[in-house]
Amino acid sequence: MPADLSALTADLAAETAGLDEILAALTPDRWRLPTPAPGWTIADQVSHLAYFDEATLLSIRDPDLFRRDAEELTRRGSDFPDQVAAEYRHLGPGALLRWFRTARQDLIAAYGSTDPATRLPWYGLDMGLASSVTARLMETWAHGQDIADALGLDRPPTSRLRHIAHLGIRSLPYSYAVNGLPRPDAPIRVELAAPDGGPWAWGPADAADRVTGTALDFCLVVTQRRHRTD
């Protein structure tokens, strides 16, 4: 069943609004608070989101130019996100917030006017439009979690976690591949308790290998915001 792009982009907008509310209330000094990402402040988290929103917009508007830019960026080494963060540390809170708001608004508008069948280049494999929207939602939630942790905030989980859980499950084959591990032949069942208490499930009901727990815990682990032993 094709993804509902309008519903996906609405959820991205809602996730964005939740993060914007947190950022808008910050005093300038709090933008420099360290986050759980080593060496990254709240300001770095926001510049990361804005930069890669603009990169995504470029992948929609000019795929060939995006590919050239992506090749140049990745040639700088696997730590290129850290290098990008360092390049924008001269920006103050007001400029960062304006950048994030503008980049996100432009990206959401572009998603709405793009053919849903479009394939977008990215830093790894190309992806469909729905996957791109979901990836930006995941990034917003995950980096928003780093910001919330830095501020000591407890964010209530929402039904939008289903997108992140689904992305985590779909990414499993890629996870084996990048870690040089053989992909198991046996199916996996994932059963999660949704924020409203209802069940979310993926995989065959009779699978012997199972993952169970809350949707929040699962999403924190698959986005590497918590270790599974915690």
FENLINPE-V285583 format. One record per residue. N is the residue number from 1. RES is the residue in one small letter. OMEGA is omega in radians with two decimals (999 if undefined). Layout:
N,RES,OMEGA ; N,RES,OMEGA
This chain:
1,m,-3.13 ; 2,p,3.12 ; 3,a,3.08 ; 4,d,-3.06 ; 5,l,-3.12 ; 6,s,3.11 ; 7,a,3.12 ; 8,l,-3.12 ; 9,t,3.06 ; 10,a,3.10 ; 11,d,3.06 ; 12,l,3.11 ; 13,a,3.14 ; 14,a,3.11 ; 15,e,3.10 ; 16,t,-3.12 ; 17,a,3.13 ; 18,g,3.11 ; 19,l,3.14 ; 20,d,3.13 ; 21,e,3.11 ; 22,i,-3.07 ; 23,l,-3.09 ; 24,a,-3.10 ; 25,a,-3.05 ; 26,l,2.95 ; 27,t,-3.05 ; 28,p,-3.10 ; 29,d,-3.09 ; 30,r,3.07 ; 31,w,-3.12 ; 32,r,3.09 ; 33,l,3.08 ; 34,p,3.09 ; 35,t,3.13 ; 36,p,3.07 ; 37,a,-3.04 ; 38,p,3.08 ; 39,g,-3.07 ; 40,w,3.03 ; 41,t,3.03 ; 42,i,3.11 ; 43,a,3.13 ; 44,d,3.13 ; 45,q,-3.11 ; 46,v,3.12 ; 47,s,3.09 ; 48,h,3.14 ; 49,l,-3.11 ; 50,a,-3.11 ; 51,y,-3.07 ; 52,f,2.89 ; 53,d,3.14 ; 54,e,3.08 ; 55,a,3.11 ; 56,t,3.10 ; 57,l,3.10 ; 58,l,3.14 ; 59,s,3.09 ; 60,i,-3.00 ; 61,r,-3.08 ; 62,d,-3.08 ; 63,p,-3.11 ; 64,d,3.10 ; 65,l,3.10 ; 66,f,-3.12 ; 67,r,3.13 ; 68,r,3.13 ; 69,d,-3.13 ; 70,a,3.12 ; 71,e,3.13 ; 72,e,-3.12 ; 73,l,-3.08 ; 74,t,3.07 ; 75,r,-3.12 ; 76,r,3.10 ; 77,g,-3.07 ; 78,s,3.13 ; 79,d,-3.08 ; 80,f,3.06 ; 81,p,3.10 ; 82,d,3.12 ; 83,q,3.10 ; 84,v,3.14 ; 85,a,-3.11 ; 86,a,-3.08 ; 87,e,-3.06 ; 88,y,-3.14 ; 89,r,3.08 ; 90,h,-3.10 ; 91,l,3.08 ; 92,g,-3.10 ; 93,p,-3.12 ; 94,g,3.14 ; 95,a,3.14 ; 96,l,-3.12 ; 97,l,3.09 ; 98,r,3.13 ; 99,w,-3.14 ; 100,f,-3.12 ; 101,r,-3.11 ; 102,t,-3.13 ; 103,a,-3.12 ; 104,r,3.11 ; 105,q,3.14 ; 106,d,-3.13 ; 107,l,3.13 ; 108,i,3.09 ; 109,a,-3.14 ; 110,a,3.08 ; 111,y,-3.08 ; 112,g,-3.10 ; 113,s,-3.10 ; 114,t,3.10 ; 115,d,-3.12 ; 116,p,-3.14 ; 117,a,-3.09 ; 118,t,3.00 ; 119,r,-3.08 ; 120,l,3.03 ; 121,p,3.07 ; 122,w,-3.04 ; 123,y,3.01 ; 124,g,3.11 ; 125,l,3.00 ; 126,d,-3.14 ; 127,m,3.06 ; 128,g,-3.09 ; 129,l,-3.13 ; 130,a,3.12 ; 131,s,3.11 ; 132,s,3.10 ; 133,v,-3.13 ; 134,t,3.13 ; 135,a,3.10 ; 136,r,3.08 ; 137,l,3.13 ; 138,m,3.13 ; 139,e,3.13 ; 140,t,3.14 ; 141,w,-3.06 ; 142,a,3.12 ; 143,h,3.01 ; 144,g,3.09 ; 145,q,3.07 ; 146,d,3.14 ; 147,i,3.12 ; 148,a,3.12 ; 149,d,3.13 ; 150,a,-3.10 ; 151,l,-3.10 ; 152,g,-3.12 ; 153,l,3.06 ; 154,d,-3.10 ; 155,r,3.09 ; 156,p,3.09 ; 157,p,-3.14 ; 158,t,3.12 ; 159,s,3.12 ; 160,r,3.08 ; 161,l,-3.13 ; 162,r,3.11 ; 163,h,-3.09 ; 164,i,3.09 ; 165,a,-3.13 ; 166,h,3.12 ; 167,l,3.12 ; 168,g,-3.14 ; 169,i,3.13 ; 170,r,-3.10 ; 171,s,-3.05 ; 172,l,3.12 ; 173,p,3.12 ; 174,y,3.14 ; 175,s,3.07 ; 176,y,-3.06 ; 177,a,-3.08 ; 178,v,3.09 ; 179,n,3.08 ; 180,g,-3.11 ; 181,l,3.08 ; 182,p,3.12 ; 183,r,-3.13 ; 184,p,3.09 ; 185,d,-3.07 ; 186,a,3.10 ; 187,p,3.13 ; 188,i,3.06 ; 189,r,3.07 ; 190,v,3.13 ; 191,e,-3.07 ; 192,l,3.02 ; 193,a,-3.12 ; 194,a,3.12 ; 195,p,3.12 ; 196,d,3.12 ; 197,g,3.14 ; 198,g,-3.13 ; 199,p,2.93 ; 200,w,-3.09 ; 201,a,3.05 ; 202,w,3.07 ; 203,g,-3.10 ; 204,p,-3.12 ; 205,a,-3.09 ; 206,d,-3.14 ; 207,a,3.14 ; 208,a,3.13 ; 209,d,-3.00 ; 210,r,2.98 ; 211,v,-3.14 ; 212,t,3.12 ; 213,g,3.11 ; 214,t,3.10 ; 215,a,-3.13 ; 216,l,-3.14 ; 217,d,-3.13 ; 218,f,-3.12 ; 219,c,3.08 ; 220,l,-3.14 ; 221,v,-3.05 ; 222,v,3.05 ; 223,t,3.10 ; 224,q,3.05 ; 225,r,3.02 ; 226,r,3.02 ; 227,h,-3.07 ; 228,r,3.13 ; 229,t,3.11 ; 230,d,999
